[in-house]
Amino acid sequence: MNTLALLFLVAGLGLIGWLTTRARAARFDRGGAKRLHSLPAQHGFYVAIWVVLPALLFVAAWGGIAPALVKEAVLEHSAAAQLPAFDFERDALLAEANRVADAPGATAFDPVAQQLVAPTRIAKARYNWIGTAVAILLAFAGGAYAFTRLRANFPARSRVERGVMMLLLVASLIAILTTLGIFLSLLWESLRFFSQVSITDFLFGTHWSPQVIDPERPGRSLGAVPLLWGTFFIGAVIAMIVAIPFGLMSAIYLTQYAAPRVRRWMKPILEILAGVPTVVYGYFAALTVAPAVRDVAVALGYPYASSESALAAGLVMGVMIIPFVSSMADDSIAAVPTAMRDGSLAMGATTSETISRVLIPAALPGVVAGILLAVSRAIGETMIVVMAASGAANITLNPLESATTVTKQIVDLLTGESEFDSPKTLAAFALGLTLFVITLLLNIVALRVVKRYREAYE
């Protein structure tokens, strides 16, 4: 039985346990008590948890154990004696046999892999049925254990609530552990990189040319300053010049001037920008904005404008993050107490004076937090800069010249043909760690600003 069918079977057993237990709890002898400690449905949930949870835990564990058992069973077959000794080739043939075994009627390209298809299919069927039988036995055992504990004064409600709390805790820990795992993986590979390249050469070097690396001192060609500058120039300067005015003005219009009917339509339309895939923005930047920027620059007397300029990527990136700035500014302005606005208007101030001198200063912490979050989103953007920005690492203040970013270089480094343990490839992890730390610091600052803002108005 495949995994999906097994999960449906376990869920069905849990539903049966819930229905049976609820009916049983409804007929409890209360012994003179006016009501049960827990509702019948809560007794049902208690039994259902004991039916489903052990089986699901086993299925998750078995999913990692069964492939290794299948592989061992196949290697013990006589046809496995023809497998090559080299691990990579042997694993490739076993993977081909495993893929063909899951597709009835298909044949393998390699004759050795074809001979292993039948043993693989037999081993997978055997271990699938073993896993199914054990999962069902665990479901019945868990349900029987829970069912035997039922009585009128049994605290099923407390047990169920405790189980739900543990589930929420596990969900929270998954997010935290995922972030920790990403950080540790980047840190481990970055340490390998810094064992070959000096950290000072990497962080303070002004020359980036990973195509030509000096074997004696690779850090001379792997200075990250041009990449960090390009990331800051495109994502935190040009993009913010576009996003902050348009996002803030749209938030002011929607909260202070727009009629309720207009706001009801305009706000979702504005937020659609946040749902557009970034690859679409990349195509738009590469095919429309970049040529237009170059043509305008040539018409204005600057004939050396690049078709992969920092300005083109920054403009489109700014349009993409307008909803981030607008949404946060909208919420911040709307959260300002109405008494402050009414008091300003009652003193004779106009609407524009009230906005500029009362509402915006009061909502400034929330607006700043939104801008910082938008900056962290912009500097981590990949597709727009991959498709619209150049790979030339320049330190320049001219937005019409070529520039590159950290994310662009990470993509270029990891899609080459260099060895994985070479400084060129490991530099991608060092760049990723640097960008991770910068983004994390921006998010921490933004959250602290938001916390101070909430303390002021809640």
Buried (B, 14 or more C-beta within 10 A) or exposed (E): BEBEEBBEBBBEBBBBBBEBBBEBBEEBEEEEEEEBBBBBBBBBBBBBBBBBBBBBEBBEEBEEEBEEBBBEBBBEBEBBEEBEEEEEEBEBBBEBBBBBBEEEEEEBEBEBBBBBBBBBBBBBEBBBEEBBEBBBEBBBBBBEEBBEEBBBEBEBBEBBEEBEEEEEEEEEEEEEEEEEEEBEEBBEBBEBBBEBBBEEBBBEBEEBEBEEBEEEEBBBBBBBBBBBBBBBBBBBBBBBBBBBEBBBEBBBBBBBEBEEEEBEEBBEEBBEBBEEEBEEBBBBBBEEBBEEBBEEBEEEEEEEBBBBBBBBBBBBBBBBBBBBBBBBBBBBBBBBEEEBBEEBBEEEBEEEEBBEEBBBEBBBBBBBBBBBBBBBBBBBBBBBBBBBBBBBBBBBEBBBBBBBBBBBBBBBBBEEEBEEEBBBBBBBBBBBBBBBEBBEEBBEBBEEBBEEBEEEEE
